[in-house]
Amino acid sequence: MQDPEIAKRMEILAARMGRRDDYGTLLNAGQVVRRLDDVDDPDAWRAEIRSSARSDRIRIRTGKTGEIVWALLSDDNPARAEESERWQRTLRVAVPRAVEFRHEPVWGLRDGDEGILRCERCDAIGYVDGADGPDRPLVGGPLFEEDCPDPAPPVETVLTQFFGSGRRR
């Protein structure tokens, strides 16, 4: 049974992410990519993103490649680099814990130090919050507390390759 506090945190995170526009996604994730079919005017989309970035004095790159338009934050942001390092340290603790329960953890959502991971083989999800320190993150949900019901042996995922696979039971 899932902890009600963890369920509430996941719901709040998902709602916050769902309200974000493309510029907000760029600021949060460092990139935003849209299919041309989803954008009325690709040049206007790029101009709007660039205008917002100029207002915030942020360096970005935008482009149109094949069937997509995209925007990327510049790599010279020390705060983003620190946030990324904290998140990676958080995942080095959380991912092996999911693997201990025979899950195949993959990305769900991430916003700052909070994230939702899910199992590739079943419907288990888990909440991760590294705000109290990436070496002892708050983790909760079936991904971190219940065995995966899939009887097949788990396979390695991108997350387990980068952040450790822990011990499999």
C-alpha angles and dihedrals in degrees: 000000000000121000108251091224091055091047090051092049091051091050092050092048093049091048092049091050091047092057094054119111123211094273090050089051090051091052093047102040100026091238143049127195125187132181113244088237089062095052122071095207117010094197092051090047091053092045092051092050091047091048092052091048092050090052089053092042092239124147115229141159124222132188150158117234124174107310098347142074119209145181128199132191116235114260095233097090112115093190091056090048091053091047090050092050091049091050092049091051089049091053091050086065100037103043097057089049091057090048091053085067091050094253126144100224119209135168122285113160134334133190116171109304094349128082147159120224126188138198117253091213104044140016096268117131131182138198123225126190119177096178093110091053130311092241092061107029126176106251128176145150135075093299089067101030111036134055117253107253093216106107095206117096112264119252128218118272130196089263094052091047092054103032105032134268101236120204119320117220 
